[in-house]
Amino acid sequence: MRKPFIAANWKMNTDSQYALELASGLEKAIADIQGVDVAVCPPFVYLQSVAKSLSVDGNVAVGAQDVYFEGNGAFTGEISCEMLKDVCCSYVITGHSERRHVIGESDELINKKTKAALEAGLKPILCIGELLEEREADKTSEVCEMLNRHICLIFKREADKTSEVCERQLREGLKGISEQELANVTIAYEPVWAIGTGKTATSDQAQEVHEFVRGVIAELYSKEAAENIIIQYGGSAKPKNTKELMSCKDVDGLLVGGAGLKVDSFYEMVKIT
Ligand code: PEP
């Protein structure tokens, strides 16, 4: 049985005071909820104060939104795995679409970060997901080309770009990671077109990709590894669509952006998850 796991990615939001209010408000609100793992991922600068404000044996864990793979040294602006552990982080997000597409991180760099996190004893949440144009390439397209007055050539193109992208990000992201280490990895399927847009994947779309991801894990590792791995969905998840998303057989939890910035909405989601 996979235990549901819901994490809030605060991104570059909150300030020092609101970060504490949000964390402690959430901890209080979910104190009696059992059977679900919960984490919050504040900006780096608030990690320590948020972690300190939460009770050690409480049910809210702390995660970082990124990490660097080197241990220490001349890497201006970067944060190491040991630094994250030093401030009581247990999770770290790797490969978030904003890091891939806004900052320009490659699969190779994301793999290095994911591996470094595991080696240090952190639990990575490896994000994968297709862009809008990649999702749209999946639609059967009909192209009509006038070759001359009398001939119209129609051809159909069936592509499966979503699977191709997710499979590549998974294979590259997990390169060199053993089956034993995989037990500490969470995969987050986050279609880029659904992140922060208010457009959520339908439960059929989410289930289809989650099942596919589990299949890739079975191929890369084993059936057992595939059965055990937690696969979160992310992309405009909110209280209104949590029940439907969580009813999918292969959706084991959520990675939440906007709706994780308010105690009430995130509490609702934790309750439903
Ligand atoms: C995210 O940033 O991981 C995310 C899913 O954001 P939102 O829920 O706001 O779409």
Residues whose N, C-alpha, C, O or C-beta is under 5 A from the ligand:
A	BS01	PEP	N9 A194 I195 G196 T197 G234 G235 S236 A237 L255 V256 G257 G258
